[in-house]
Amino acid sequence: MDRSSEQPVFIAGHRGMVGSALCRHLEQAGAPLLTRTRDALDLTRQNEVEAFFRDHRVSQVYLAAAKVGGIHANNEYPADFLYQNLLIEANVIHAAFKAGVQRLLFLGSSCIYPKHATQPMTEDSLLTGTLEPTNEAYAIAKIAGIKLCESYNRQHGTDFRSVMPTNLYGPGDNFHLQNSHVVPALLRKFHQAKLDGDSSVPVWGSGRPKREFLHVDDMAAACRFVMELPAETYWSAVDPRCSHLNVGVGKDCSIAELAGTIKRVSEFDGELNFDASKPDGTPRKLLDVSRINHLGWQAEIGLEHGLKDAYQWMAERWDSITASDRSHS
């Protein structure tokens, strides 16, 4: 099929970890892509977003743009996370509707589920309990994005879909020591300790919480899979008022086990020093991925293999990563 004459696919947030993986995946598939840097298009500004969609005949939108961070960042800057993410999703979803975009895929986060949700978490556990306080603002913004898509579908007959990824990692991740998620933070700590010849590596929390981790290239493949499902297939598999699909590997590990795997990947010879004075966050986060598995998709990249890939990507860019920290200090 010749895709050169097709209307372009807009990837919002193409410089982020998920967005860049989507670009790699869709380019390999021959999709005509449309991207914009924040300097060229500020998604928090409604007029700019609506002008962009008026000027470009976009067929599909992958809404991967978001303000993201780990426990520390979410806990310290809740207003930023709530405000900026609400603006981004509202502007893009509404402008896509006004422009008659055929299909949109909104990327959420597994933090939308209640802190003490039954494990593994099914899609219909959304809004059945209170959220984890440390990332409540971000979760509320993502819940609003899901419900905004569902509301446009109900009121206007659009085909706007949502996917909820588990914890993601891989090339293009944020390796800032304070504002990053657990995998990149640990990858960086172990590499720095190895370079410095340290005897131990500090690990936040008790090590007991359990998490599920998905390589970002698997996530990109899942996004395209969901986006390209025929409408009758997708909408027969979901509840229109709970229309998102979980995306994950279907199994988890403890933070202590994760740290041990990263220790092997980085070839660090020292000890692990767990700091129980630091917050653990949600005790367990495992997604029920039976819906997307039944539709025909499942993850392919194993954790240790994926961590090796992420570690190599970081190590090859070590100088620029550390230089970036100094430039923002």
QUISULVEN-V426874 format. One record per residue. N is the residue number from 1. RES is the residue in one letter. NEAR is the number of other ideal C-beta (glycine too) atoms within 10 Angstrom. Layout:
N;RES;NEAR / N;RES;NEAR
This chain:
1;M;4 / 2;D;6 / 3;R;11 / 4;S;6 / 5;S;6 / 6;E;13 / 7;Q;14 / 8;P;16 / 9;V;23 / 10;F;24 / 11;I;26 / 12;A;28 / 13;G;22 / 14;H;20 / 15;R;15 / 16;G;21 / 17;M;23 / 18;V;25 / 19;G;23 / 20;S;20 / 21;A;24 / 22;L;31 / 23;C;21 / 24;R;15 / 25;H;18 / 26;L;20 / 27;E;11 / 28;Q;9 / 29;A;12 / 30;G;11 / 31;A;19 / 32;P;14 / 33;L;14 / 34;L;19 / 35;T;18 / 36;R;19 / 37;T;9 / 38;R;11 / 39;D;6 / 40;A;9 / 41;L;16 / 42;D;16 / 43;L;23 / 44;T;17 / 45;R;12 / 46;Q;15 / 47;N;10 / 48;E;15 / 49;V;26 / 50;E;17 / 51;A;13 / 52;F;21 / 53;F;21 / 54;R;11 / 55;D;9 / 56;H;13 / 57;R;12 / 58;V;20 / 59;S;16 / 60;Q;23 / 61;V;25 / 62;Y;27 / 63;L;25 / 64;A;24 / 65;A;26 / 66;A;25 / 67;K;19 / 68;V;20 / 69;G;21 / 70;G;22 / 71;I;23 / 72;H;18 / 73;A;22 / 74;N;24 / 75;N;17 / 76;E;13 / 77;Y;17 / 78;P;17 / 79;A;8 / 80;D;15 / 81;F;25 / 82;L;18 / 83;Y;15 / 84;Q;18 / 85;N;24 / 86;L;18 / 87;L;18 / 88;I;22 / 89;E;25 / 90;A;18 / 91;N;23 / 92;V;27 / 93;I;23 / 94;H;16 / 95;A;22 / 96;A;26 / 97;F;19 / 98;K;13 / 99;A;17 / 100;G;11 / 101;V;22 / 102;Q;12 / 103;R;19 / 104;L;25 / 105;L;21 / 106;F;25 / 107;L;27 / 108;G;26 / 109;S;21 / 110;S;24 / 111;C;22 / 112;I;26 / 113;Y;27 / 114;P;17 / 115;K;19 / 116;H;13 / 117;A;20 / 118;T;12 / 119;Q;17 / 120;P;19 / 121;M;25 / 122;T;18 / 123;E;23 / 124;D;12 / 125;S;17 / 126;L;19 / 127;L;13 / 128;T;13 / 129;G;12 / 130;T;9 / 131;L;20 / 132;E;20 / 133;P;15 / 134;T;22 / 135;N;24 / 136;E;18 / 137;A;21 / 138;Y;27 / 139;A;25 / 140;I;18 / 141;A;24 / 142;K;26 / 143;I;19 / 144;A;18 / 145;G;27 / 146;I;24 / 147;K;17 / 148;L;20 / 149;C;26 / 150;E;22 / 151;S;15 / 152;Y;18 / 153;N;19 / 154;R;12 / 155;Q;9 / 156;H;10 / 157;G;7 / 158;T;20 / 159;D;17 / 160;F;24 / 161;R;24 / 162;S;25 / 163;V;21 / 164;M;25 / 165;P;22 / 166;T;23 / 167;N;19 / 168;L;25 / 169;Y;25 / 170;G;25 / 171;P;18 / 172;G;19 / 173;D;22 / 174;N;16 / 175;F;23 / 176;H;19 / 177;L;13 / 178;Q;12 / 179;N;18 / 180;S;22 / 181;H;22 / 182;V;22 / 183;V;25 / 184;P;24 / 185;A;22 / 186;L;27 / 187;L;23 / 188;R;24 / 189;K;21 / 190;F;24 / 191;H;22 / 192;Q;16 / 193;A;19 / 194;K;17 / 195;L;10 / 196;D;8 / 197;G;8 / 198;D;17 / 199;S;10 / 200;S;11 / 201;V;22 / 202;P;13 / 203;V;22 / 204;W;22 / 205;G;18 / 206;S;16 / 207;G;18 / 208;R;13 / 209;P;19 / 210;K;18 / 211;R;21 / 212;E;25 / 213;F;25 / 214;L;25 / 215;H;24 / 216;V;27 / 217;D;20 / 218;D;22 / 219;M;27 / 220;A;25 / 221;A;21 / 222;A;23 / 223;C;25 / 224;R;20 / 225;F;17 / 226;V;19 / 227;M;20 / 228;E;13 / 229;L;20 / 230;P;8 / 231;A;10 / 232;E;8 / 233;T;11 / 234;Y;18 / 235;W;15 / 236;S;10 / 237;A;14 / 238;V;18 / 239;D;11 / 240;P;9 / 241;R;11 / 242;C;16 / 243;S;20 / 244;H;26 / 245;L;24 / 246;N;26 / 247;V;27 / 248;G;29 / 249;V;21 / 250;G;18 / 251;K;14 / 252;D;22 / 253;C;16 / 254;S;15 / 255;I;21 / 256;A;17 / 257;E;14 / 258;L;24 / 259;A;21 / 260;G;14 / 261;T;18 / 262;I;27 / 263;K;19 / 264;R;12 / 265;V;22 / 266;S;23 / 267;E;10 / 268;F;20 / 269;D;11 / 270;G;14 / 271;E;10 / 272;L;17 / 273;N;11 / 274;F;17 / 275;D;11 / 276;A;11 / 277;S;8 / 278;K;14 / 279;P;15 / 280;D;15 / 281;G;22 / 282;T;21 / 283;P;12 / 284;R;17 / 285;K;23 / 286;L;21 / 287;L;27 / 288;D;18 / 289;V;27 / 290;S;13 / 291;R;16 / 292;I;25 / 293;N;14 / 294;H;10 / 295;L;17 / 296;G;9 / 297;W;20 / 298;Q;16 / 299;A;25 / 300;E;12 / 301;I;19 / 302;G;11 / 303;L;23 / 304;E;12 / 305;H;11 / 306;G;23 / 307;L;24 / 308;K;16 / 309;D;18 / 310;A;24 / 311;Y;21 / 312;Q;12 / 313;W;15 / 314;M;18 / 315;A;15 / 316;E;11 / 317;R;15 / 318;W;14 / 319;D;8 / 320;S;8 / 321;I;17 / 322;T;13 / 323;A;11 / 324;S;13 / 325;D;13 / 326;R;7 / 327;S;7 / 328;H;7 / 329;S;5
